[in-house]
Amino acid sequence: MKKITRRSFITVCGAAAAAMALTACGGAASSTVASSAAESTSSSAAAETAAGTLSGNVATGGSTSMKNVIAALTEGFAEIEPDVTAADGPSDVKSEGAPPLFSKERRYWTAKKYLRGSDTTPPDYTRAVRLLLQEAKDGNAQAMCDLGRIYGQGLLPDSGPDPEKAREWYAKAMAAFREKEQASPSSQTEYRIARLYANGLGVEADDKEAEHWFRLVAERDNPFAQNALASLLLTQGKTKEAAHWLERAAKQGNPAAQYALGRLHLLGAGVPRNWDLAMELLGRSAAQGDSRAAALAKEPERVSLLPAAMAVTRMLHHMSRIFEHNCKQDQVFKGLQIDRKRWRELQELRIAMGHMADDHEDPRMNF
């Protein structure tokens, strides 16, 4: 799409005004007014199109209503239509009187188009970042999350992952979500907050906080939150309660919940063992495109391996928390420094007490 300059837009508006004035006087005007305007703005194809439409309307003595003028002016100015489908999370946001946290402007959805790409066009992360930065400046928290993912995964050309910048954008997103939630509570905001806590993005991973926020949305019968809450409860070994939330989400047609609930029925974990019901749930999930459900439905005997897999998942979940805690201790320790003179005095004291010169020396000590 060619760039529309300010001069060309003003010229088109002038042509529109002239055409409306001539029509109001009842005279059949020639097309010279509009055509001359188009000639003076040859750098804009959209301006020529709009001017030509207006001039033709007036030259033929037709009625130039405001609706026709607007249609003529906007012809050729169309941008990419927004993709209003959401892959995850609730979408019941009401933005009246609230800051543009979830912008419905075309700028954000154009950025998402660049971010996703298509079957014929690869993603353009550079253009996506340019638009997302503008959205983030206007307070769009979801754009901040998108920027965190781009920097965290190193999606920009000729650049690797940048965890610090990713953490910074996720933290800004959390602050924006919190502000929005305080001003106008909504399920979508609460769901996003829970996601950030569950994945430790921008904040320290906190299962209790994640469970609290997921539960708020799940109690309003949102299947995404119900499935997410059940997944979190399964990692904690709370199978029976997890099955309860999976049942509620599965009844609403959530394919991930149907797969997980079918798996539990095959195992008899948290629910009675029911082969027929399990196969029915797996079939529903597979029909919606869940490849895991399709594979398990073909080879249900593999379910005997799932208890071990669930145990390993829980173990890895807790190990990740331990490693995260240890890493933070190391970061705190690396911040400690000691003066060289003082260090020599301590070394002499250790030698005087019978220790070797390098006994218990820590190579991480900074001077």
Secondary structure, DSSP 8 states (H G I E B T S, - for coil): -----HHHHHHHHHHHHHHHHHHHTT----SHHHHHHHHTTTT-HHHHHHHHHHHHHHHTT----HHHHHHHHHTT----------SSS------TTS-STT--SHHHHHHHHHHH--SSS---HHHHHHHHHHHHHTT-HHHHHHHHHHHHHT-STT----HHHHHHHHHHHHHHHHHHHHHS--HHHHHHHHHHHHHTSSS---HHHHHHHHHHHHTTT-HHHHHHHHHHHHHTT-HHHHHHHHHHHHHTT-HHHHHHHHHHHHHTSSS---HHHHHHHHHHHHHTT-HHHHHHHH-GGGGGGHHHHHHHHHHHHHHHHHHHHHHHHHHHHHT-B--HHHHHHHHHHHHHTT--TTTT--TT-B-
